[in-house]
Amino acid sequence: MSVLPPSTALAAARSDARAVACFDPGACWRAWLVRACLAAAGIGVVGASSLAQVPPAGPAGSVAILPPAPPWDGASRKLVVPADDPWITPCEASGLERTPRYDDTIAWLRRLSDAAPELEMVSLGRSPEGRDIWMVVATHAGTFTPEALRASGKPLLCVQAGIHAGEIDGKDAGMMLLRDLSVRGTQRALLDGASFLFVPILNVDGHERFSAFSRINQRGPVECGWRTTARHLNLNRDYTKADAPETRAMLRALDTWAPDLYVDVHVTDGIDNQYDITFGYNGAHGHSPAIAAWLDGELAPALRRDLQAMGHIPGSLVFAVDGRDLSRGIFNWTAGPRFSNGYGDARHLPTVLVENHSLKSYSQRVLGTSVFLASALRTLGARGGELRAAVATDRARRPAEVVLDWKPPDSPPPPIEFLGVESRVVPSAISGGSRVEWTGKPVRLSVPCITASEPAARVRRPRAYWVPGIWSEVIERLAVHGIHMQRLEAQREVDVEVYRIADARLDSAAYEGRARVHARLELEKRRQTFSAGSVRVPTDQALGDLAVLLLEPESDDSFFQWGFVLEALQPSEYVEDYIMEPMAEKMLAESAELRQAFAAKLASDPKFAADSEARLRWFYRQTPFFDTEGQIYPVARE
């Protein structure tokens, strides 16, 4: 760790002081589990409004105190080239302690691509601050287009780094691998079996928020970028809503280049443990069971074998139920489609999430990632045909019901062996409670593994969805995902099901740039006219499951819950009580059926019976004056 002089550290801390760790309710597991774990640990959750202003930290507040790091000297150190090698990467030149800035990264990659016939750089688009999002294509195909790569017949690996720009291990590891695949030639043979797409920095603007104070819980590099974009969006919560230009650029690339395997490289935090390189994907219970079987049977064993051979300790993704008490187990999360690995599962694109352990040294993490990427490329080249068959199987599935959310089964979770680090809970004079201390001593534990593998919510699969042309933002986002649509050239009447929205509410705080929507939804049938420009979205397509997750309003990642159709939540006409009251009296007098329905509603719903406005609204709904188009979710089910 680099320690700044006191005066420099104090100035930096005053300009960029951060003393609060934030809880992300949309993060790697269900919010109810996180809140339960925090409560069990005696940790309260507070809102930003309760945080008092405090003076900026002095020099002591500028040095993160991390648990002890175990010594490491793995065989992967031999991947580093000598200091006088003309193709040494900027990271290697710093002793694997620093990562280069955006301009330096792109300049090095451009120089490498100009010298290597196997490489070419392609811009996927530009960021809000005007930076190109570059992808390097590595192939023996001779021509650097999606069509040429498909014509070569070789499987295609796509690796993305820097979606969280403070977690930048993948960039420096990928630069080393590109060099060895091309000008240095030590791993050029890997391109005989597969081609390689490499995005060194997805969050290019966040990358340039460059500081020694970016990641308080991470051991290196000395300086790095920021987790979110310049507009404070977390790109790994944006796969479904696709608000950020960076996300849309990546989604278009996935649709255009059609990789066979997609790898997203991160750095985790949380509990201390022995694993340095962890990885995972949604399992066989998810939307892509055949793909999961290939990942389990072919890729994961090869990755573990190759990493162990080079001195690393690979493992599955680690999310502790309670970071203070490992006996409560590890939670095996099933990612939703707002995350890269959940998105890949939903669109039947084999996707692996890599989470390097933040408390390991930067050199250990970068070298382990380089081994991981080479192993993935090697395995794909050898077993890519089997993976393509698995993908075809999953893309041909048309389940009658689509799972919208997952939960752990009721049965007791099985135990797993876990390579942990000894810890103890001690009193805390600062918090007034207690805190956990990690001693650095390795321990081998048996802990329960809780897997969210049972459906918690599901929906009957419709034949298609209908989106009126006026909801252009929804249609545009479907197109970004590559979902097939049929656009009407003339008006058409269709028998459909629609959701009526009741008890709609918005979250009290913004989340990822949007106000999340919650409502009670009632399904009803109607015959509806769709104008020219409306689209029909068939679910009998390879991306049909993804279409359901985006358009079904009870899905956590639907456009409805992300707030794309807020206009539909509000009524546009109202009724006065002095008008409705006498009308209701006459309506009851003339209709015995209405009298019976009103009496039944009063008897079955005490809340309704006690609400005078609700009672009058009930009568208003029975009249032809009521707005039948108001508070209807505009996307219909065929």
C-alpha positions as CSV (number, residue, x, y, z in Angstrom):
1,M,0.0,0.0,0.0
2,S,1.3,3.5,-0.9
3,V,1.2,6.0,2.0
4,L,1.0,9.6,1.0
5,P,2.7,12.4,2.9
6,P,0.4,13.8,5.6
7,S,-0.2,17.2,3.8
8,T,-1.0,15.5,0.5
9,A,-3.3,12.9,2.2
10,L,-5.1,15.6,4.2
11,A,-5.8,17.7,1.0
12,A,-7.0,14.6,-0.9
13,A,-9.2,13.5,2.0
14,R,-10.8,17.0,2.3
15,S,-11.6,17.0,-1.4
16,D,-12.9,13.5,-1.6
17,A,-13.9,12.5,2.0
18,R,-16.1,9.4,2.3
19,A,-16.9,7.9,5.6
20,V,-20.1,6.0,5.0
21,A,-20.5,2.5,3.6
22,C,-23.8,2.2,1.7
23,F,-26.1,-0.8,1.6
24,D,-27.4,-1.5,-1.9
25,P,-30.9,-3.1,-1.7
26,G,-30.7,-4.3,-5.2
27,A,-27.4,-6.0,-4.9
28,C,-26.3,-9.6,-5.0
29,W,-29.1,-11.2,-3.0
30,R,-32.6,-10.5,-1.9
31,A,-33.0,-7.4,0.2
32,W,-34.9,-9.3,2.8
33,L,-32.0,-11.6,3.4
34,V,-29.5,-8.7,3.7
35,R,-31.7,-6.8,6.1
36,A,-32.2,-10.0,8.2
37,C,-28.5,-10.6,8.3
38,L,-27.8,-7.0,9.4
39,A,-30.5,-7.2,12.0
40,A,-29.0,-10.5,13.3
41,A,-25.6,-8.9,13.5
42,G,-27.0,-6.0,15.4
43,I,-26.4,-3.5,12.6
44,G,-29.0,-0.8,11.9
45,V,-29.8,0.6,8.5
46,V,-30.0,4.4,8.4
47,G,-31.0,6.8,5.7
48,A,-28.7,9.5,4.3
49,S,-30.9,12.2,6.0
50,S,-29.8,11.0,9.4
51,L,-26.1,11.4,8.8
52,A,-24.7,14.5,10.5
53,Q,-22.1,16.7,8.9
54,V,-18.6,15.8,10.3
55,P,-15.2,17.4,9.8
56,P,-13.1,16.0,7.0
57,A,-10.7,13.2,8.0
58,G,-7.1,14.0,8.8
59,P,-4.1,11.8,7.8
60,A,-5.3,8.8,9.8
61,G,-8.5,8.9,7.7
62,S,-6.6,8.6,4.5
63,V,-5.1,5.1,5.1
64,A,-7.4,2.1,5.0
65,I,-6.5,-0.5,7.6
66,L,-7.1,-3.9,6.0
67,P,-6.8,-7.4,7.5
68,P,-3.4,-9.0,7.2
69,A,-2.6,-10.4,3.7
70,P,-1.2,-13.9,3.5
71,P,2.1,-14.3,1.7
72,W,1.8,-15.4,-1.9
73,D,4.3,-16.4,-4.6
74,G,2.4,-18.3,-7.2
75,A,3.8,-19.9,-10.4
76,S,1.7,-17.4,-12.4
77,R,4.5,-14.8,-11.7
78,K,6.3,-16.3,-14.6
79,L,3.7,-14.7,-16.9
80,V,5.3,-11.3,-16.2
81,V,7.8,-10.3,-18.9
82,P,11.3,-8.9,-18.1
83,A,11.5,-5.2,-17.4
84,D,13.3,-4.5,-20.7
85,D,10.7,-6.3,-22.8
86,P,9.4,-3.8,-25.4
87,W,5.8,-5.1,-24.9
88,I,5.7,-4.9,-21.1
89,T,2.3,-3.6,-20.0
90,P,2.1,-0.4,-17.9
91,C,0.9,-2.5,-15.0
92,E,3.8,-4.9,-15.2
93,A,6.2,-2.0,-15.5
94,S,5.0,-0.8,-12.1
95,G,5.6,-4.2,-10.5
96,L,1.9,-5.0,-10.8
97,E,1.0,-2.2,-8.4
98,R,-0.5,0.4,-10.7
99,T,-3.1,0.5,-13.5
100,P,-2.8,2.9,-16.3
101,R,-5.2,5.8,-17.0
102,Y,-7.6,5.6,-19.9
103,D,-5.4,7.5,-22.5
104,D,-2.3,5.4,-21.6
105,T,-4.3,2.2,-21.8
106,I,-5.7,3.0,-25.2
107,A,-2.4,4.2,-26.5
108,W,-0.7,0.9,-25.5
109,L,-3.5,-1.1,-27.0
110,R,-3.4,0.9,-30.2
111,R,0.4,0.4,-30.5
112,L,0.0,-3.3,-29.9
113,S,-2.8,-3.6,-32.5
114,D,-0.8,-1.7,-35.1
115,A,2.0,-4.2,-34.6
116,A,-0.1,-7.4,-34.4
117,P,-1.9,-8.8,-37.5
118,E,-4.1,-10.8,-35.1
119,L,-5.6,-7.7,-33.4
120,E,-7.9,-4.8,-34.3
121,M,-9.6,-2.2,-32.2
122,V,-13.3,-1.4,-32.6
123,S,-15.3,1.4,-30.9
124,L,-18.6,0.2,-29.5
125,G,-19.8,3.7,-28.9
126,R,-19.1,6.8,-26.8
127,S,-19.7,7.6,-23.2
128,P,-21.6,10.7,-21.9
129,E,-18.3,12.4,-21.4
130,G,-17.2,11.6,-25.0
131,R,-14.8,8.7,-24.6
132,D,-14.8,5.8,-26.9
133,I,-15.6,2.4,-25.4
134,W,-13.1,0.2,-27.2
135,M,-13.1,-3.5,-27.9
136,V,-10.1,-5.4,-29.1
137,V,-10.8,-8.2,-31.6
138,A,-8.2,-11.1,-31.5
139,T,-8.5,-13.7,-34.2
140,H,-6.8,-15.7,-36.9
141,A,-9.8,-15.1,-39.2
142,G,-8.0,-12.4,-41.1
143,T,-11.0,-10.1,-41.2
144,F,-12.3,-8.3,-38.1
145,T,-16.1,-8.3,-38.6
146,P,-18.8,-10.3,-36.9
147,E,-19.6,-12.0,-40.2
148,A,-16.0,-13.0,-40.7
149,L,-15.7,-14.4,-37.2
150,R,-18.9,-16.4,-37.7
151,A,-17.7,-17.7,-41.0
152,S,-14.5,-19.0,-39.4
153,G,-16.6,-21.5,-37.4
154,K,-14.5,-20.9,-34.3
155,P,-16.3,-20.2,-31.0
156,L,-16.0,-16.7,-29.6
157,L,-15.1,-15.5,-26.1
158,C,-16.1,-12.0,-25.0
159,V,-14.4,-10.6,-21.8
160,Q,-15.5,-7.4,-20.3
161,A,-13.5,-5.5,-17.7
162,G,-14.1,-2.3,-15.7
163,I,-17.9,-2.3,-15.6
164,H,-17.0,-1.1,-12.1
165,A,-14.0,0.9,-12.9
166,G,-12.5,0.7,-9.4
167,E,-12.4,-3.1,-9.9
168,I,-10.0,-3.0,-12.8
169,D,-8.0,-6.3,-12.5
170,G,-9.5,-7.6,-15.8
171,K,-8.1,-4.7,-17.8
172,D,-4.5,-5.4,-16.9
173,A,-4.9,-9.1,-17.1
174,G,-6.4,-8.9,-20.6
175,M,-3.7,-6.6,-21.8
176,M,-1.1,-9.2,-20.8
177,L,-3.0,-12.0,-22.5
178,L,-3.5,-9.9,-25.8
179,R,0.3,-9.4,-25.9
180,D,0.9,-13.1,-25.4
181,L,-1.7,-14.0,-28.0
182,S,0.0,-11.8,-30.6
183,V,3.4,-10.1,-30.6
184,R,5.0,-12.2,-27.9
185,G,3.5,-15.4,-29.3
186,T,3.7,-17.5,-26.1
187,Q,-0.1,-18.2,-26.2
188,R,-0.8,-17.6,-29.9
189,A,-2.0,-21.2,-30.3
190,L,-5.1,-20.4,-28.2
191,L,-6.4,-18.4,-31.2
192,D,-6.3,-21.6,-33.3
193,G,-9.3,-22.9,-31.4
194,A,-11.3,-19.7,-30.6
195,S,-11.4,-16.0,-31.2
196,F,-11.4,-13.4,-28.5
197,L,-13.2,-10.1,-27.9
198,F,-11.8,-7.9,-25.1
199,V,-13.4,-4.8,-23.6
200,P,-10.7,-3.3,-21.4
201,I,-12.9,-0.6,-19.8
202,L,-16.7,-0.5,-20.1
203,N,-17.2,2.3,-17.5
204,V,-14.8,4.7,-19.2
205,D,-15.9,7.9,-17.5
206,G,-15.9,6.3,-14.0
207,H,-12.4,5.0,-14.8
208,E,-11.2,8.6,-15.1
209,R,-12.5,9.5,-11.7
210,F,-9.0,8.3,-10.8
211,S,-7.9,8.4,-7.2
212,A,-6.0,6.7,-4.4
213,F,-9.3,6.9,-2.4
214,S,-11.6,4.9,-4.7
215,R,-12.0,1.6,-2.9
216,I,-11.5,1.7,0.9
217,N,-11.8,-2.1,1.2
218,Q,-9.5,-3.2,-1.6
219,R,-5.8,-3.9,-1.6
220,G,-4.5,-2.1,-4.8
221,P,-3.9,-0.9,-7.3
222,V,-2.4,2.3,-5.9
223,E,-4.9,4.4,-7.8
224,C,-8.0,3.4,-9.8
225,G,-11.4,4.6,-11.0
226,W,-14.8,4.7,-9.5
227,R,-17.6,2.2,-9.2
228,T,-20.3,4.1,-11.0
229,T,-20.5,6.2,-14.2
230,A,-20.2,10.0,-14.5
231,R,-24.0,10.0,-14.0
232,H,-23.7,7.8,-10.9
233,L,-25.3,4.8,-12.5
234,N,-24.1,1.3,-11.6
235,L,-23.8,-0.4,-15.0
236,N,-24.2,-3.9,-13.4
237,R,-27.7,-2.9,-12.3
238,D,-28.6,-1.6,-15.8
239,Y,-28.7,-4.6,-18.1
240,T,-32.5,-4.7,-18.3
241,K,-33.5,-1.0,-18.2
242,A,-30.4,0.0,-20.3
243,D,-30.5,3.6,-19.3
244,A,-26.7,4.2,-19.7
245,P,-25.2,4.7,-23.2
246,E,-22.4,2.4,-22.0
247,T,-24.9,-0.4,-21.3
248,R,-26.6,0.0,-24.6
249,A,-23.3,-0.1,-26.4
250,M,-22.5,-3.4,-24.7
251,L,-25.9,-4.9,-25.4
252,R,-25.6,-4.0,-29.1
253,A,-22.2,-5.7,-29.1
254,L,-23.5,-8.8,-27.6
255,D,-26.3,-8.9,-30.1
256,T,-24.1,-8.1,-33.1
257,W,-21.0,-10.2,-32.4
258,A,-23.0,-13.1,-30.7
259,P,-20.2,-14.5,-28.5
260,D,-20.4,-18.0,-27.3
261,L,-19.1,-17.2,-23.8
262,Y,-19.3,-13.9,-21.9
263,V,-17.1,-13.2,-18.9
264,D,-17.6,-10.1,-16.6
265,V,-14.6,-9.4,-14.3
266,H,-15.2,-7.8,-10.9
267,V,-13.5,-7.5,-7.5
268,T,-15.6,-8.5,-4.5
269,D,-15.4,-7.3,-0.9
270,G,-17.0,-8.5,2.3
271,I,-15.6,-11.3,4.4
272,D,-12.0,-12.4,4.5
273,N,-11.3,-15.9,3.1
274,Q,-8.6,-17.9,1.4
275,Y,-10.0,-17.8,-2.2
276,D,-8.3,-15.3,-4.6
277,I,-10.3,-15.9,-7.8
278,T,-14.0,-16.8,-7.4
279,F,-16.5,-17.2,-10.2
280,G,-20.1,-18.3,-10.7
281,Y,-23.2,-18.3,-12.9
282,N,-26.9,-19.1,-12.5
283,G,-27.3,-22.9,-12.0
284,A,-29.3,-25.6,-13.7
285,H,-32.5,-24.4,-11.9
286,G,-32.3,-21.2,-13.9
287,H,-33.5,-20.2,-17.4
288,S,-30.6,-22.0,-19.2
289,P,-30.2,-25.5,-17.7
290,A,-28.2,-27.0,-20.6
291,I,-25.7,-24.1,-20.5
292,A,-25.3,-24.5,-16.7
293,A,-24.6,-28.2,-17.2
294,W,-21.8,-27.3,-19.6
295,L,-20.4,-24.7,-17.3
296,D,-20.5,-27.2,-14.4
297,G,-19.1,-30.1,-16.3
298,E,-16.5,-28.5,-18.7
299,L,-15.6,-24.9,-17.9
300,A,-15.5,-24.8,-14.1
301,P,-13.3,-27.9,-13.7
302,A,-10.8,-26.6,-16.3
303,L,-10.7,-23.2,-14.6
304,R,-10.0,-24.6,-11.2
305,R,-7.4,-27.0,-12.5
306,D,-5.5,-24.3,-14.4
307,L,-5.7,-21.8,-11.6
308,Q,-4.5,-24.3,-8.9
309,A,-1.6,-25.3,-11.2
310,M,-0.4,-21.7,-11.2
311,G,-0.6,-21.2,-7.5
312,H,-4.1,-19.7,-7.0
313,I,-7.0,-20.7,-4.8
314,P,-10.1,-20.7,-7.0
315,G,-13.6,-20.9,-5.5
316,S,-17.3,-20.3,-6.1
317,L,-18.8,-16.9,-5.5
318,V,-18.7,-16.0,-1.8
319,F,-21.7,-14.2,-0.2
320,A,-21.9,-14.8,3.5
321,V,-25.3,-14.9,5.2
322,D,-23.7,-13.2,8.2
323,G,-20.1,-11.9,7.9
324,R,-19.7,-12.2,11.7
325,D,-20.8,-15.8,12.0
326,L,-19.8,-18.1,9.1
327,S,-21.6,-21.0,10.8
328,R,-24.8,-19.5,9.4
329,G,-23.5,-20.3,5.9
330,I,-22.9,-19.1,2.4
331,F,-25.8,-17.8,0.3
332,N,-25.7,-19.0,-3.3
333,W,-27.5,-16.3,-5.2
334,T,-29.6,-16.6,-8.4
335,A,-29.0,-13.4,-10.2
336,G,-31.8,-11.4,-11.8
337,P,-31.4,-10.0,-15.3
338,R,-30.3,-6.5,-14.2
339,F,-26.9,-8.2,-13.5
340,S,-24.6,-9.5,-16.2
341,N,-24.8,-13.1,-15.1
342,G,-28.5,-13.1,-14.6
343,Y,-29.0,-11.3,-18.0
344,G,-26.9,-14.0,-19.7
345,D,-29.0,-16.7,-18.1
346,A,-32.2,-15.0,-19.3
347,R,-31.0,-14.6,-22.9
348,H,-29.3,-18.0,-23.0
349,L,-25.9,-16.5,-23.4
350,P,-23.3,-18.5,-21.3
351,T,-22.2,-15.8,-18.8
352,V,-19.6,-16.1,-16.0
353,L,-19.2,-13.5,-13.2
354,V,-15.7,-13.3,-11.9
355,E,-15.2,-11.8,-8.4
356,N,-11.6,-11.5,-7.3
357,H,-11.0,-11.2,-3.6
358,S,-10.4,-7.5,-2.7
359,L,-8.1,-8.3,0.2
360,K,-5.5,-10.2,-1.9
361,S,-2.7,-8.2,-3.5
362,Y,-3.2,-6.6,-6.9
363,S,-0.4,-8.7,-8.4
364,Q,-2.1,-11.9,-7.2
365,R,-5.5,-10.9,-8.6
366,V,-4.2,-9.7,-12.0
367,L,-2.1,-12.8,-12.6
368,G,-4.9,-15.1,-11.5
369,T,-7.3,-13.3,-13.8
370,S,-4.9,-13.7,-16.7
371,V,-4.7,-17.4,-16.0
372,F,-8.5,-17.5,-15.8
373,L,-9.0,-15.8,-19.2
374,A,-6.4,-18.1,-21.0
375,S,-8.1,-21.1,-19.5
376,A,-11.5,-20.0,-20.6
377,L,-10.2,-19.4,-24.1
378,R,-8.5,-22.8,-24.2
379,T,-11.6,-24.6,-22.9
380,L,-13.9,-22.9,-25.3
381,G,-11.6,-23.8,-28.2
382,A,-11.6,-27.4,-27.2
383,R,-15.3,-27.8,-26.1
384,G,-17.0,-25.0,-28.0
385,G,-19.1,-27.3,-30.1
386,E,-20.7,-28.9,-27.0
387,L,-21.4,-25.4,-25.6
388,R,-23.1,-24.4,-28.9
389,A,-25.3,-27.5,-28.7
390,A,-26.2,-26.6,-25.1
391,V,-27.1,-23.0,-26.2
392,A,-29.3,-24.3,-29.0
393,T,-31.1,-26.6,-26.5
394,D,-31.9,-23.7,-24.1
395,R,-32.9,-21.3,-26.9
396,A,-35.4,-23.9,-28.2
397,R,-37.1,-24.2,-24.8
398,R,-40.5,-22.7,-24.4
399,P,-41.6,-23.3,-20.8
400,A,-45.3,-22.9,-20.2
401,E,-44.5,-20.9,-17.1
402,V,-41.5,-18.4,-16.7
403,V,-40.0,-18.0,-13.3
404,L,-39.8,-14.4,-12.2
405,D,-38.0,-14.8,-8.9
406,W,-36.2,-17.4,-6.8
407,K,-36.0,-18.4,-3.1
408,P,-34.2,-21.0,-1.1
409,P,-36.0,-24.4,-0.6
410,D,-37.6,-25.2,2.7
411,S,-35.3,-28.3,3.2
412,P,-32.1,-27.9,5.3
413,P,-29.2,-26.6,3.2
414,P,-26.4,-29.1,2.5
415,P,-22.9,-28.4,4.0
416,I,-19.9,-27.5,2.0
417,E,-16.2,-27.2,2.8
418,F,-15.2,-23.6,3.0
419,L,-11.6,-22.2,3.1
420,G,-12.0,-19.4,5.5
421,V,-9.9,-17.1,7.7
422,E,-10.1,-17.1,11.4
423,S,-12.1,-14.3,12.9
424,R,-13.3,-13.0,16.3
425,V,-15.9,-10.6,17.4
426,V,-14.7,-8.0,19.9
427,P,-16.3,-5.0,21.6
428,S,-16.2,-1.7,19.7
429,A,-15.6,1.6,21.5
430,I,-16.3,3.5,18.3
431,S,-19.8,2.0,17.4
432,G,-20.8,1.0,20.9
433,G,-21.5,-2.4,19.7
434,S,-19.0,-5.0,18.4
435,R,-16.8,-5.5,15.4
436,V,-15.2,-8.4,13.6
437,E,-11.4,-8.9,13.4
438,W,-9.8,-11.2,10.8
439,T,-6.5,-12.7,12.1
440,G,-5.1,-13.9,8.7
441,K,-4.9,-17.5,10.0
442,P,-6.4,-19.9,7.4
443,V,-9.1,-22.3,8.7
444,R,-11.1,-25.1,7.0
445,L,-14.8,-25.0,7.8
446,S,-18.0,-26.9,7.1
447,V,-20.8,-24.5,6.5
448,P,-24.3,-24.7,5.1
449,C,-24.8,-23.5,1.5
450,I,-28.2,-21.9,1.0
451,T,-29.1,-21.8,-2.7
452,A,-32.0,-19.7,-4.0
453,S,-33.1,-22.4,-6.4
454,E,-36.9,-22.7,-5.9
455,P,-39.4,-20.5,-7.9
456,A,-40.7,-17.7,-5.7
457,A,-42.9,-16.2,-8.4
458,R,-43.8,-17.3,-11.9
459,V,-46.2,-16.4,-14.7
460,R,-48.0,-18.2,-17.5
461,R,-46.2,-17.6,-20.8
462,P,-48.4,-15.6,-23.2
463,R,-48.3,-16.2,-26.9
464,A,-47.1,-12.6,-27.4
465,Y,-47.1,-9.2,-26.0
466,W,-48.6,-6.1,-27.6
467,V,-47.0,-2.7,-27.1
468,P,-48.8,0.4,-28.5
469,G,-46.6,2.5,-30.7
470,I,-47.0,5.5,-28.4
471,W,-44.7,3.8,-25.8
472,S,-41.7,4.3,-28.0
473,E,-39.2,4.1,-25.1
474,V,-40.3,0.5,-24.3
475,I,-40.1,-0.5,-28.0
476,E,-36.6,1.1,-28.4
477,R,-35.3,-0.8,-25.4
478,L,-36.6,-4.0,-26.7
479,A,-34.8,-3.4,-29.9
480,V,-31.5,-2.7,-28.0
481,H,-31.8,-6.1,-26.5
482,G,-32.2,-7.7,-29.9
483,I,-35.7,-9.0,-29.2
484,H,-37.7,-9.8,-32.4
485,M,-40.8,-7.7,-32.9
486,Q,-43.5,-7.5,-35.6
487,R,-44.5,-3.9,-36.3
488,L,-48.1,-3.1,-37.5
489,E,-48.5,-1.3,-40.7
490,A,-52.2,-0.9,-40.2
491,Q,-54.7,-0.7,-37.3
492,R,-55.7,-4.1,-35.8
493,E,-58.1,-5.4,-33.2
494,V,-56.9,-8.1,-30.9
495,D,-58.3,-10.2,-28.1
496,V,-55.9,-9.6,-25.2
497,E,-55.4,-9.7,-21.4
498,V,-54.4,-6.5,-19.7
499,Y,-53.4,-5.7,-16.1
500,R,-55.4,-3.1,-14.2
501,I,-53.1,-1.2,-11.8
502,A,-54.3,-0.8,-8.2
503,D,-52.6,0.6,-5.1
504,A,-49.6,1.9,-7.0
505,R,-46.8,3.4,-5.1
506,L,-43.2,4.6,-5.8
507,D,-40.2,3.9,-3.6
508,S,-39.4,6.8,-1.3
509,A,-35.8,7.0,-2.6
510,A,-34.4,6.8,-6.1
511,Y,-32.5,3.6,-7.1
512,E,-30.2,3.6,-10.1
513,G,-31.7,6.8,-11.5
514,R,-35.3,5.7,-11.3
515,A,-38.2,5.5,-8.8
516,R,-39.1,1.9,-8.5
517,V,-42.9,1.1,-8.9
518,H,-44.9,-1.4,-6.9
519,A,-48.6,-2.1,-7.4
520,R,-51.3,-4.7,-7.1
521,L,-52.3,-6.0,-10.5
522,E,-55.5,-7.5,-11.7
523,L,-55.7,-9.4,-15.0
524,E,-58.8,-8.8,-17.2
525,K,-59.7,-9.6,-20.8
526,R,-60.7,-7.1,-23.5
527,R,-60.7,-6.6,-27.2
528,Q,-58.3,-3.8,-28.0
529,T,-57.4,-1.8,-31.0
530,F,-53.7,-1.3,-31.8
531,S,-52.7,1.5,-34.2
532,A,-50.1,1.4,-36.9
533,G,-46.7,1.5,-35.4
534,S,-47.6,-0.8,-32.5
535,V,-45.5,-3.9,-32.1
536,R,-46.3,-7.6,-31.4
537,V,-43.5,-9.3,-29.4
538,P,-43.8,-13.1,-29.9
539,T,-42.5,-15.2,-27.0
540,D,-41.8,-18.1,-29.5
541,Q,-38.3,-16.8,-30.1
542,A,-34.8,-17.4,-28.7
543,L,-35.1,-14.3,-26.5
544,G,-38.7,-15.1,-25.5
545,D,-37.8,-15.6,-21.8
546,L,-36.1,-12.3,-21.7
547,A,-39.1,-10.6,-23.3
548,V,-41.3,-12.0,-20.5
549,L,-38.9,-10.8,-17.8
550,L,-38.9,-7.3,-19.4
551,L,-42.6,-7.0,-20.1
552,E,-44.4,-8.9,-17.3
553,P,-45.1,-6.2,-14.7
554,E,-44.7,-8.6,-11.7
555,S,-41.1,-9.2,-12.8
556,D,-38.6,-7.3,-10.6
557,D,-36.8,-6.2,-13.7
558,S,-39.8,-5.3,-15.8
559,F,-40.0,-2.0,-17.6
560,F,-43.1,-1.4,-15.4
561,Q,-41.2,-1.8,-12.1
562,W,-38.3,0.3,-13.5
563,G,-40.8,3.2,-14.0
564,F,-41.1,3.3,-17.8
565,V,-44.9,3.7,-17.8
566,L,-45.5,6.1,-14.8
567,E,-48.2,7.9,-16.8
568,A,-50.3,4.8,-16.6
569,L,-50.4,5.0,-12.8
570,Q,-52.6,8.0,-12.5
571,P,-56.3,8.5,-13.2
572,S,-57.1,11.3,-15.6
573,E,-60.7,12.0,-14.6
574,Y,-62.4,12.3,-11.2
575,V,-65.9,12.5,-9.8
576,E,-67.3,14.8,-7.1
577,D,-69.2,13.3,-4.1
578,Y,-72.1,15.6,-4.5
579,I,-72.7,14.0,-8.0
580,M,-71.8,10.4,-7.2
581,E,-73.8,10.2,-4.1
582,P,-77.3,10.7,-5.6
583,M,-76.3,8.7,-8.7
584,A,-75.3,5.8,-6.4
585,E,-78.7,5.9,-4.6
586,K,-80.6,5.7,-7.9
587,M,-78.2,2.9,-9.2
588,L,-78.9,0.8,-6.2
589,A,-82.6,1.4,-6.4
590,E,-82.8,0.2,-10.0
591,S,-80.5,-2.9,-9.8
592,A,-80.8,-5.8,-7.5
593,E,-77.6,-7.2,-8.9
594,L,-75.7,-4.1,-8.0
595,R,-77.2,-4.1,-4.5
596,Q,-76.0,-7.6,-4.0
597,A,-72.5,-6.8,-5.3
598,F,-72.2,-3.7,-3.1
599,A,-73.3,-5.6,0.0
600,A,-70.9,-8.4,-0.7
601,K,-68.0,-5.9,-1.1
602,L,-68.9,-4.3,2.2
603,A,-69.0,-7.6,4.0
604,S,-65.8,-9.0,2.6
605,D,-63.6,-5.9,2.8
606,P,-63.7,-4.0,6.1
607,K,-61.1,-1.5,4.9
608,F,-63.3,-0.7,1.9
609,A,-66.4,-0.4,4.1
610,A,-64.6,2.1,6.3
611,D,-63.4,4.3,3.4
612,S,-66.1,6.7,2.1
613,E,-64.1,7.8,-0.9
614,A,-63.4,4.2,-1.9
615,R,-67.1,3.4,-1.7
616,L,-68.0,6.3,-4.0
617,R,-65.1,5.3,-6.4
618,W,-66.6,1.8,-6.6
619,F,-69.8,3.2,-7.9
620,Y,-68.0,5.5,-10.2
621,R,-66.3,2.4,-11.8
622,Q,-69.8,1.0,-12.5
623,T,-70.7,4.0,-14.7
624,P,-69.8,4.7,-18.4
625,F,-68.1,7.9,-17.2
626,F,-65.3,5.9,-15.7
627,D,-62.0,6.1,-17.6
628,T,-61.6,2.5,-18.8
629,E,-58.2,3.3,-20.3
630,G,-56.8,4.9,-17.1
631,Q,-54.6,2.9,-14.7
632,I,-54.1,0.1,-17.3
633,Y,-50.6,-1.3,-17.9
634,P,-50.2,-0.5,-21.6
635,V,-48.4,-3.7,-22.6
636,A,-51.1,-6.4,-23.3
637,R,-50.8,-10.2,-23.3
638,E,-52.0,-12.2,-26.3
